[in-house]
Amino acid sequence: MDALARIEHALETALAQGIGQDGPPRLAAAVRHAVFPGGGRVRPRLCLAVAVACGDDAPEVSDAAAAALELLHCASLVHDDLPCFDDAALRRGQPTVHRAFGERLAVLAGDGLIVLAFAHLAAQVAHRPERLAALTAIVARAVGLRAGIIAGQAWECEPAVDLTQYHREKTAALFAGATAAGAAAAGVAADPWYAVGETLGLAYQVADDIRDVAATPEALGKPIGQDAAHARPSATAALGLDGAVARLDELAQAAIAAVPACPGAAVLRALIGQEMRRLLPAALAARLTV
């Protein structure tokens, strides 16, 4: 089973166990709408790629970690799209959850996905308690109040923000969690992997800022120009388009260099370069040296 198939199967399992047959049907539909169809599944794919590079000796553990990360990412998107934040109409090429099901169910669906992420992780990794404790701490750190994606979202409510700190928390924290969780799921020390994920997350956010001005709505599955519309900090506003592309290339090279020694290091480094090129429109991707 390839990585995407593993992720989709794990997500289906999590939702089947979490929703059940007798819950509120519209809430169940809103939760499924938030999770399926998926986007790039970038974070869970990264988690599995690191686990495989480190041996992946317990695939059920790495699958659970990958699913938990994606459920938390989906929850963050549901909340990010709400009228109190972006009031977005489209996400992944379909109406956002609050547009399809109403604001109240969108809030509940996002909250429910957060709870489900940790419940699924606990249920699937209970037989490996020595890995469960580490994974729970890693995932909680990635989404937390101090330096996780919740903190990152909150910076949008402040009058001033450092761009790198904002990107580090809003985006890079979950990427760092993905690489660290992949290592921990495979029974390898997680700490050396945080730098890989954080650098990749910063690169991904720069790529997202670039696409917001250089891609098409059809390619993104959502409107473009949202950073300017909502006065959000962005790499393109701070550095210009050329500067942002150069920054992305620099970060991608740094992420590749940070990959620790492991059996699958060469393959993982190649995947990182491929992913960075995939993120950009072809003309801009051609400028990258990775």
VENTA-V285152 format. One record per helix or strand of 3 or more residues. SS is the DSSP state (A for helix, B for strand). FROM is the first residue (numbers start at 1). TO is the last residue. If there is no record, write none. Layout:
ss=SS from=FROM to=TO
ss=SS from=FROM to=TO
This chain:
ss=A from=3 to=19
ss=A from=25 to=35
ss=A from=42 to=53
ss=A from=59 to=80
ss=A from=97 to=101
ss=A from=103 to=125
ss=A from=129 to=143
ss=A from=149 to=157
ss=A from=163 to=185
ss=A from=191 to=214
ss=A from=217 to=220
ss=A from=226 to=229
ss=A from=235 to=258
ss=A from=265 to=279
ss=A from=282 to=285
